Amino acid sequence: MRRDPFFPLLRPFPKLAAFALAVAALVSTACSGARPSKRTVVETMPDGRTRTTTTTTTTRSVPAPAPPARPADPLPNDSLVRYNLEQLNGYRRRNGREPLLYDARISAFAMDGSRQLSRDHSPHAHFASNVEGSKAFGSRSAENQGDPRGVPSMAPDALASGKRQVDIMLKLMFDEGPGGGHYDNMMNTKYRRVGIGLYLPGGVLYMTNDFSD
């Protein structure tokens, strides 16, 4: 059996250890495949004969252009948000991806998602209801959320506990590997910006990471 360095941390929390992360929400990536459609018209000629004409129309959807690049927004004073960003970009760097830029507007959206998750425990409910038309995102958007019941406190010190909670969630997401929704969001090279919402009522962590181009 492969030894997981986080298993000793999870052992006191069997529900968390057994928790399978909900499928990540992937939105707004348009398909560019061509779709042909045919139309057949049958005409009756003056001499009684019929003439059949078939026309084929091909339509193609084109992804919306990515918004112009802009600098990262100033990082907040929240040490745990900074840590989440550093760890997330650490995974990307080790896998040859460019770092994500911190986005304040997306972070506000993500925090609303974490607060809602703490109330209804329904993964991606806030994202699904509010992402369309939101000015926080560009042409593409996706969301990763942690345990819908929250990750329990893991140390007396709030910052030390928060770092361990973030580490566990990011590792579970990354360990899905290619084809796993959370992993693919973390590694997607089309995403350039990230918003981070970490809500800790009573030390229980509700995590939301939202991505955009």
Phi and psi restraints in degrees (value plus and minus 20) as a CYANA .aco file:
   2 ARG   PHI     -90.0   -50.0
   2 ARG   PSI     113.5   153.5
   3 ARG   PHI    -103.7   -63.7
   3 ARG   PSI     100.3   140.3
   4 ASP   PHI    -114.9   -74.9
   4 ASP   PSI     101.7   141.7
   5 PRO   PHI     -82.9   -42.9
   5 PRO   PSI     -36.9     3.1
   6 PHE   PHI    -115.3   -75.3
   6 PHE   PSI     -27.1    12.9
   7 PHE   PHI     -79.1   -39.1
   7 PHE   PSI     -62.0   -22.0
   8 PRO   PHI     -79.7   -39.7
   8 PRO   PSI     -50.7   -10.7
   9 LEU   PHI     -91.3   -51.3
   9 LEU   PSI     -53.1   -13.1
  10 LEU   PHI    -105.4   -65.4
  10 LEU   PSI     -38.8     1.2
  11 ARG   PHI     -74.9   -34.9
  11 ARG   PSI     -58.9   -18.9
  12 PRO   PHI     -91.3   -51.3
  12 PRO   PSI     -27.4    12.6
  13 PHE   PHI    -146.0  -106.0
  13 PHE   PSI      54.9    94.9
  14 PRO   PHI     -77.6   -37.6
  14 PRO   PSI     -54.3   -14.3
  15 LYS   PHI     -85.5   -45.5
  15 LYS   PSI     -59.1   -19.1
  16 LEU   PHI     -90.4   -50.4
  16 LEU   PSI     -59.6   -19.6
  17 ALA   PHI     -81.8   -41.8
  17 ALA   PSI     -54.9   -14.9
  18 ALA   PHI    -110.1   -70.1
  18 ALA   PSI     -23.6    16.4
  19 PHE   PHI     -89.3   -49.3
  19 PHE   PSI     107.4   147.4
  20 ALA   PHI    -120.2   -80.2
  20 ALA   PSI     101.1   141.1
  21 LEU   PHI     -81.2   -41.2
  21 LEU   PSI     120.7   160.7
  22 ALA   PHI     -84.7   -44.7
  22 ALA   PSI     130.8   170.8
  23 VAL   PHI     -81.0   -41.0
  23 VAL   PSI     111.0   151.0
  24 ALA   PHI     -85.8   -45.8
  24 ALA   PSI     127.7   167.7
  25 ALA   PHI    -103.7   -63.7
  25 ALA   PSI     106.4   146.4
  26 LEU   PHI    -139.5   -99.5
  26 LEU   PSI     101.3   141.3
  27 VAL   PHI    -154.0  -114.0
  27 VAL   PSI     130.1   170.1
  28 SER   PHI      54.8    94.8
  28 SER   PSI      -3.2    36.8
  29 THR   PHI    -115.9   -75.9
  29 THR   PSI      83.9   123.9
  30 ALA   PHI     -93.6   -53.6
  30 ALA   PSI     127.0   167.0
  31 CYS   PHI    -103.9   -63.9
  31 CYS   PSI     116.9   156.9
  32 SER   PHI    -127.8   -87.8
  32 SER   PSI      -7.7    32.3
  33 GLY   PHI     -92.2   -52.2
  33 GLY   PSI     125.7   165.7
  34 ALA   PHI     -99.2   -59.2
  34 ALA   PSI     120.6   160.6
  35 ARG   PHI    -146.8  -106.8
  35 ARG   PSI      84.6   124.6
  36 PRO   PHI    -100.0   -60.0
  36 PRO   PSI     126.9   166.9
  37 SER   PHI    -155.6  -115.6
  37 SER   PSI     124.6   164.6
  38 LYS   PHI    -134.2   -94.2
  38 LYS   PSI     127.3   167.3
  39 ARG   PHI    -154.2  -114.2
  39 ARG   PSI     106.9   146.9
  40 THR   PHI    -133.1   -93.1
  40 THR   PSI     110.1   150.1
  41 VAL   PHI    -140.1  -100.1
  41 VAL   PSI     108.0   148.0
  42 VAL   PHI    -128.7   -88.7
  42 VAL   PSI     100.2   140.2
  43 GLU   PHI    -131.5   -91.5
  43 GLU   PSI     125.1   165.1
  44 THR   PHI    -118.8   -78.8
  44 THR   PSI     103.1   143.1
  45 MET   PHI    -102.9   -62.9
  45 MET   PSI     142.9   182.9
  46 PRO   PHI     -77.1   -37.1
  46 PRO   PSI     -51.3   -11.3
  47 ASP   PHI    -106.5   -66.5
  47 ASP   PSI     -12.8    27.2
  48 GLY   PHI      75.5   115.5
  48 GLY   PSI     -33.8     6.2
  49 ARG   PHI     -94.4   -54.4
  49 ARG   PSI     140.5   180.5
  50 THR   PHI    -130.8   -90.8
  50 THR   PSI     130.2   170.2
  51 ARG   PHI    -148.3  -108.3
  51 ARG   PSI     108.7   148.7
  52 THR   PHI    -127.4   -87.4
  52 THR   PSI     107.7   147.7
  53 THR   PHI    -142.8  -102.8
  53 THR   PSI     108.2   148.2
  54 THR   PHI    -135.7   -95.7
  54 THR   PSI     107.8   147.8
  55 THR   PHI    -135.9   -95.9
  55 THR   PSI     124.3   164.3
  56 THR   PHI    -138.5   -98.5
  56 THR   PSI     108.1   148.1
  57 THR   PHI    -137.0   -97.0
  57 THR   PSI     112.1   152.1
  58 THR   PHI    -133.7   -93.7
  58 THR   PSI     104.5   144.5
  59 THR   PHI    -131.3   -91.3
  59 THR   PSI     129.7   169.7
  60 ARG   PHI    -158.7  -118.7
  60 ARG   PSI     107.0   147.0
  61 SER   PHI    -109.2   -69.2
  61 SER   PSI     118.4   158.4
  62 VAL   PHI    -138.3   -98.3
  62 VAL   PSI     110.0   150.0
  63 PRO   PHI     -78.0   -38.0
  63 PRO   PSI     124.2   164.2
  64 ALA   PHI     -82.7   -42.7
  64 ALA   PSI     122.6   162.6
  65 PRO   PHI     -84.2   -44.2
  65 PRO   PSI     124.9   164.9
  66 ALA   PHI     -86.3   -46.3
  66 ALA   PSI     126.9   166.9
  67 PRO   PHI     -86.5   -46.5
  67 PRO   PSI     136.8   176.8
  68 PRO   PHI     -82.0   -42.0
  68 PRO   PSI     126.6   166.6
  69 ALA   PHI     -84.9   -44.9
  69 ALA   PSI     123.5   163.5
  70 ARG   PHI    -164.3  -124.3
  70 ARG   PSI     138.8   178.8
  71 PRO   PHI     -84.2   -44.2
  71 PRO   PSI     142.9   182.9
  72 ALA   PHI     -84.8   -44.8
  72 ALA   PSI     129.4   169.4
  73 ASP   PHI     -95.3   -55.3
  73 ASP   PSI     136.4   176.4
  74 PRO   PHI     -77.9   -37.9
  74 PRO   PSI     117.5   157.5
  75 LEU   PHI     -89.9   -49.9
  75 LEU   PSI     125.7   165.7
  76 PRO   PHI     -94.7   -54.7
  76 PRO   PSI     151.0   191.0
  77 ASN   PHI     -96.5   -56.5
  77 ASN   PSI     -28.6    11.4
  78 ASP   PHI     -88.0   -48.0
  78 ASP   PSI      91.0   131.0
  79 SER   PHI     -83.5   -43.5
  79 SER   PSI     -52.1   -12.1
  80 LEU   PHI     -93.5   -53.5
  80 LEU   PSI     -56.8   -16.8
  81 VAL   PHI     -82.9   -42.9
  81 VAL   PSI     -63.8   -23.8
  82 ARG   PHI     -79.8   -39.8
  82 ARG   PSI     -61.0   -21.0
  83 TYR   PHI     -85.0   -45.0
  83 TYR   PSI     -64.2   -24.2
  84 ASN   PHI     -75.9   -35.9
  84 ASN   PSI     -66.7   -26.7
  85 LEU   PHI     -83.6   -43.6
  85 LEU   PSI     -63.4   -23.4
  86 GLU   PHI     -82.2   -42.2
  86 GLU   PSI     -64.4   -24.4
  87 GLN   PHI     -88.0   -48.0
  87 GLN   PSI     -62.3   -22.3
  88 LEU   PHI     -80.4   -40.4
  88 LEU   PSI     -66.7   -26.7
  89 ASN   PHI     -90.2   -50.2
  89 ASN   PSI     -44.7    -4.7
  90 GLY   PHI     -83.3   -43.3
  90 GLY   PSI     -63.4   -23.4
  91 TYR   PHI     -81.3   -41.3
  91 TYR   PSI     -62.8   -22.8
  92 ARG   PHI     -85.6   -45.6
  92 ARG   PSI     -64.5   -24.5
  93 ARG   PHI     -81.0   -41.0
  93 ARG   PSI     -63.0   -23.0
  94 ARG   PHI     -87.8   -47.8
  94 ARG   PSI     -33.6     6.4
  95 ASN   PHI    -135.3   -95.3
  95 ASN   PSI       0.5    40.5
  96 GLY   PHI      55.9    95.9
  96 GLY   PSI       1.6    41.6
  97 ARG   PHI    -121.9   -81.9
  97 ARG   PSI     131.2   171.2
  98 GLU   PHI     -89.9   -49.9
  98 GLU   PSI     129.5   169.5
  99 PRO   PHI     -89.2   -49.2
  99 PRO   PSI     129.9   169.9
 100 LEU   PHI    -101.1   -61.1
 100 LEU   PSI     127.9   167.9
 101 LEU   PHI    -116.7   -76.7
 101 LEU   PSI     118.9   158.9
 102 TYR   PHI     -90.1   -50.1
 102 TYR   PSI     115.0   155.0
 103 ASP   PHI    -144.9  -104.9
 103 ASP   PSI     101.1   141.1
 104 ALA   PHI     -89.7   -49.7
 104 ALA   PSI     -61.6   -21.6
 105 ARG   PHI     -87.4   -47.4
 105 ARG   PSI     -61.7   -21.7
 106 ILE   PHI     -85.7   -45.7
 106 ILE   PSI     -54.0   -14.0
 107 SER   PHI     -85.0   -45.0
 107 SER   PSI     -58.3   -18.3
 108 ALA   PHI     -83.1   -43.1
 108 ALA   PSI     -60.3   -20.3
 109 PHE   PHI     -83.5   -43.5
 109 PHE   PSI     -64.0   -24.0
 110 ALA   PHI     -84.4   -44.4
 110 ALA   PSI     -59.0   -19.0
 111 MET   PHI     -84.0   -44.0
 111 MET   PSI     -60.0   -20.0
 112 ASP   PHI     -80.7   -40.7
 112 ASP   PSI     -57.7   -17.7
 113 GLY   PHI     -85.0   -45.0
 113 GLY   PSI     -60.0   -20.0
 114 SER   PHI     -88.1   -48.1
 114 SER   PSI     -59.8   -19.8
 115 ARG   PHI     -83.2   -43.2
 115 ARG   PSI     -63.1   -23.1
 116 GLN   PHI     -84.9   -44.9
 116 GLN   PSI     -60.5   -20.5
 117 LEU   PHI     -79.8   -39.8
 117 LEU   PSI     -55.7   -15.7
 118 SER   PHI     -87.3   -47.3
 118 SER   PSI     -42.6    -2.6
 119 ARG   PHI    -112.7   -72.7
 119 ARG   PSI     -66.0   -26.0
 120 ASP   PHI    -126.2   -86.2
 120 ASP   PSI     -31.9     8.1
 121 HIS   PHI      34.6    74.6
 121 HIS   PSI      11.9    51.9
 122 SER   PHI    -132.0   -92.0
 122 SER   PSI      85.4   125.4
 123 PRO   PHI     -76.8   -36.8
 123 PRO   PSI     112.2   152.2
 124 HIS   PHI      46.9    86.9
 124 HIS   PSI      -7.8    32.2
 125 ALA   PHI     -83.8   -43.8
 125 ALA   PSI     -63.1   -23.1
 126 HIS   PHI     -84.7   -44.7
 126 HIS   PSI     -63.2   -23.2
 127 PHE   PHI     -80.2   -40.2
 127 PHE   PSI     -69.3   -29.3
 128 ALA   PHI     -82.0   -42.0
 128 ALA   PSI     -54.7   -14.7
 129 SER   PHI    -104.0   -64.0
 129 SER   PSI     -42.6    -2.6
 130 ASN   PHI    -143.7  -103.7
 130 ASN   PSI     -29.6    10.4
 131 VAL   PHI     -90.0   -50.0
 131 VAL   PSI     -57.2   -17.2
 132 GLU   PHI     -86.0   -46.0
 132 GLU   PSI     102.5   142.5
 133 GLY   PHI      66.7   106.7
 133 GLY   PSI     -25.2    14.8
 134 SER   PHI     -88.3   -48.3
 134 SER   PSI     115.0   155.0
 135 LYS   PHI    -101.3   -61.3
 135 LYS   PSI     -23.6    16.4
 136 ALA   PHI     -93.4   -53.4
 136 ALA   PSI     -47.4    -7.4
 137 PHE   PHI    -124.7   -84.7
 137 PHE   PSI     139.3   179.3
 138 GLY   PHI    -109.6   -69.6
 138 GLY   PSI    -157.3  -117.3
 139 SER   PHI    -103.6   -63.6
 139 SER   PSI     -35.2     4.8
 140 ARG   PHI    -151.0  -111.0
 140 ARG   PSI     128.7   168.7
 141 SER   PHI    -173.9  -133.9
 141 SER   PSI     129.5   169.5
 142 ALA   PHI    -177.0  -137.0
 142 ALA   PSI     141.6   181.6
 143 GLU   PHI    -159.0  -119.0
 143 GLU   PSI     118.3   158.3
 144 ASN   PHI    -135.8   -95.8
 144 ASN   PSI     112.5   152.5
 145 GLN   PHI    -146.6  -106.6
 145 GLN   PSI     130.0   170.0
 146 GLY   PHI    -101.3   -61.3
 146 GLY   PSI    -184.2  -144.2
 147 ASP   PHI     -70.8   -30.8
 147 ASP   PSI     103.6   143.6
 148 PRO   PHI     -84.9   -44.9
 148 PRO   PSI     -35.8     4.2
 149 ARG   PHI    -115.6   -75.6
 149 ARG   PSI     -19.6    20.4
 150 GLY   PHI      65.9   105.9
 150 GLY   PSI     134.4   174.4
 151 VAL   PHI    -118.5   -78.5
 151 VAL   PSI     102.0   142.0
 152 PRO   PHI     -85.9   -45.9
 152 PRO   PSI     138.6   178.6
 153 SER   PHI     -78.0   -38.0
 153 SER   PSI     124.5   164.5
 154 MET   PHI    -146.0  -106.0
 154 MET   PSI     -18.7    21.3
 155 ALA   PHI    -180.7  -140.7
 155 ALA   PSI     131.6   171.6
 156 PRO   PHI     -80.7   -40.7
 156 PRO   PSI     -56.8   -16.8
 157 ASP   PHI     -98.3   -58.3
 157 ASP   PSI     107.7   147.7
 158 ALA   PHI     -81.5   -41.5
 158 ALA   PSI     -63.3   -23.3
 159 LEU   PHI     -89.7   -49.7
 159 LEU   PSI     -62.7   -22.7
 160 ALA   PHI     -81.6   -41.6
 160 ALA   PSI     -61.7   -21.7
 161 SER   PHI     -83.0   -43.0
 161 SER   PSI     -66.4   -26.4
 162 GLY   PHI     -80.0   -40.0
 162 GLY   PSI     -60.8   -20.8
 163 LYS   PHI     -83.5   -43.5
 163 LYS   PSI     -61.6   -21.6
 164 ARG   PHI     -85.9   -45.9
 164 ARG   PSI     -58.9   -18.9
 165 GLN   PHI     -83.6   -43.6
 165 GLN   PSI     -65.4   -25.4
 166 VAL   PHI     -82.3   -42.3
 166 VAL   PSI     -65.1   -25.1
 167 ASP   PHI     -76.7   -36.7
 167 ASP   PSI     -64.9   -24.9
 168 ILE   PHI     -84.0   -44.0
 168 ILE   PSI     -66.2   -26.2
 169 MET   PHI     -85.3   -45.3
 169 MET   PSI     -65.3   -25.3
 170 LEU   PHI     -84.4   -44.4
 170 LEU   PSI     -58.0   -18.0
 171 LYS   PHI     -86.7   -46.7
 171 LYS   PSI     -62.5   -22.5
 172 LEU   PHI     -80.1   -40.1
 172 LEU   PSI     -60.3   -20.3
 173 MET   PHI     -86.4   -46.4
 173 MET   PSI     -66.2   -26.2
 174 PHE   PHI     -85.4   -45.4
 174 PHE   PSI     -57.8   -17.8
 175 ASP   PHI     -88.5   -48.5
 175 ASP   PSI     -29.3    10.7
 176 GLU   PHI     -80.0   -40.0
 176 GLU   PSI     -52.9   -12.9
 177 GLY   PHI      56.5    96.5
 177 GLY   PSI     154.1   194.1
 178 PRO   PHI     -74.1   -34.1
 178 PRO   PSI     115.2   155.2
 179 GLY   PHI      76.7   116.7
 179 GLY   PSI     -39.1     0.9
 180 GLY   PHI    -101.0   -61.0
 180 GLY   PSI     113.3   153.3
 181 GLY   PHI     -77.9   -37.9
 181 GLY   PSI     -62.6   -22.6
 182 HIS   PHI     -88.6   -48.6
 182 HIS   PSI     -64.0   -24.0
 183 TYR   PHI     -79.3   -39.3
 183 TYR   PSI     -66.5   -26.5
 184 ASP   PHI     -83.0   -43.0
 184 ASP   PSI     -56.6   -16.6
 185 ASN   PHI     -85.3   -45.3
 185 ASN   PSI     -63.3   -23.3
 186 MET   PHI     -82.4   -42.4
 186 MET   PSI     -54.2   -14.2
 187 MET   PHI    -121.8   -81.8
 187 MET   PSI     -24.7    15.3
 188 ASN   PHI     -83.5   -43.5
 188 ASN   PSI     101.7   141.7
 189 THR   PHI     -95.5   -55.5
 189 THR   PSI     -32.9     7.1
 190 LYS   PHI     -97.3   -57.3
 190 LYS   PSI     -40.5    -0.5
 191 TYR   PHI    -106.4   -66.4
 191 TYR   PSI     110.6   150.6
 192 ARG   PHI    -136.3   -96.3
 192 ARG   PSI     -37.4     2.6
 193 ARG   PHI    -150.3  -110.3
 193 ARG   PSI     133.0   173.0
 194 VAL   PHI    -160.9  -120.9
 194 VAL   PSI     124.3   164.3
 195 GLY   PHI    -135.3   -95.3
 195 GLY   PSI     119.6   159.6
 196 ILE   PHI    -144.7  -104.7
 196 ILE   PSI     101.5   141.5
 197 GLY   PHI    -140.2  -100.2
 197 GLY   PSI      90.6   130.6
 198 LEU   PHI    -136.9   -96.9
 198 LEU   PSI      93.9   133.9
 199 TYR   PHI    -135.5   -95.5
 199 TYR   PSI     107.5   147.5
 200 LEU   PHI    -148.1  -108.1
 200 LEU   PSI      47.5    87.5
 201 PRO   PHI     -89.9   -49.9
 201 PRO   PSI     102.0   142.0
 202 GLY   PHI      43.3    83.3
 202 GLY   PSI       2.7    42.7
 203 GLY   PHI      65.5   105.5
 203 GLY   PSI     -24.0    16.0
 204 VAL   PHI    -105.2   -65.2
 204 VAL   PSI     107.3   147.3
 205 LEU   PHI    -111.3   -71.3
 205 LEU   PSI     104.6   144.6
 206 TYR   PHI    -131.2   -91.2
 206 TYR   PSI      98.0   138.0
 207 MET   PHI    -132.1   -92.1
 207 MET   PSI     114.3   154.3
 208 THR   PHI    -154.2  -114.2
 208 THR   PSI     107.4   147.4
 209 ASN   PHI    -139.0   -99.0
 209 ASN   PSI      97.1   137.1
 210 ASP   PHI    -129.4   -89.4
 210 ASP   PSI     119.2   159.2
 211 PHE   PHI    -138.5   -98.5
 211 PHE   PSI     130.0   170.0
 212 SER   PHI    -177.6  -137.6
 212 SER   PSI     150.2   190.2
